[in-house]
């Protein structure tokens, strides 16, 4: 759609299922970009959209907690910690396709 004057950003939050897929399609370019990830590792999905005249962007980000700030995430029991010397791996599969 066309840019909208004087619009603010929009945020969308979702709890990810065990296996989650997010896809952005742009029929004007004939392309779609998608990602698949494990909801057990990255349980939240944030979508960000700004459709302003000078800032027209979209973002999709899986994460370990919602972007509500560390203090709020800690209060809600959602802030995940990695201990010193501990490592973790998170798998995300990206794909680009024609639509």
C-alpha positions in Angstrom: 0.0 0.0 0.0 1.0 3.6 -0.3 2.8 5.5 2.4 0.6 7.3 5.0 1.3 10.8 6.2 1.7 11.3 10.0 1.3 7.7 10.9 3.1 6.1 13.9 4.8 2.7 14.1 2.7 -0.4 14.7 3.9 -3.4 16.7 2.4 -6.9 16.7 3.3 -9.6 19.2 2.7 -13.4 18.9 3.5 -16.4 21.0 5.2 -18.8 18.7 4.1 -22.4 18.3 6.6 -25.3 18.5 7.5 -24.7 14.9 6.9 -21.2 13.6 7.0 -19.7 10.2 6.8 -16.0 9.3 6.7 -14.8 5.7 6.7 -11.4 4.0 5.4 -11.2 0.5 5.8 -8.3 -2.0 3.7 -8.9 -5.1 5.2 -5.8 -6.7 8.6 -7.5 -6.8 7.3 -11.1 -7.1 9.3 -12.1 -4.1 8.7 -13.5 -0.6 11.1 -13.9 2.3 10.3 -16.3 5.0 11.8 -17.7 8.2 11.1 -20.9 10.1 12.3 -21.3 13.7 11.7 -23.4 16.8 9.2 -21.7 19.2 10.7 -23.7 22.1 14.0 -21.8 21.6 12.6 -18.5 20.5 9.0 -18.3 21.9 8.0 -14.8 20.8 7.6 -13.2 17.4 7.5 -9.4 17.0 6.3 -7.7 13.9 7.1 -4.0 13.4 5.6 -1.8 10.7 6.1 1.8 9.8 4.3 3.0 6.8 5.2 6.7 6.9 6.2 8.9 4.0 9.9 9.1 5.0 10.2 5.8 6.9 8.4 2.9 5.1 9.7 -0.3 6.6 8.7 -3.7 8.1 10.6 -6.0 10.5 10.0 -9.5 11.8 12.0 -10.7 14.7 11.8 -13.9 16.8 13.1 -13.6 20.3 13.3 -15.1 23.8 11.0 -12.5 25.3 8.7 -9.7 24.0 10.4 -6.3 23.6 8.9 -4.8 26.7 12.2 -3.9 28.4 14.4 -6.0 30.6 12.8 -4.9 33.8 9.3 -5.8 32.7 10.4 -9.1 31.2 12.1 -9.9 34.5 9.0 -9.0 36.5 6.9 -11.3 34.2 9.4 -14.2 34.6 10.3 -14.1 30.9 13.8 -12.8 31.0 16.2 -15.6 30.1 19.8 -15.7 31.3 22.8 -17.4 29.8 25.3 -18.3 32.5 29.0 -17.5 32.2 30.8 -19.9 29.9 27.3 -21.3 28.8 26.6 -21.4 25.1 23.3 -21.7 23.2 22.5 -22.2 19.6 19.3 -21.1 17.9 18.3 -22.3 14.5 16.6 -20.1 11.9 16.0 -21.2 8.4 15.6 -18.3 5.9 14.1 -18.7 2.4 13.5 -16.5 -0.6 10.8 -17.5 -3.1 8.9 -16.2 -6.1 5.2 -15.4 -5.4 
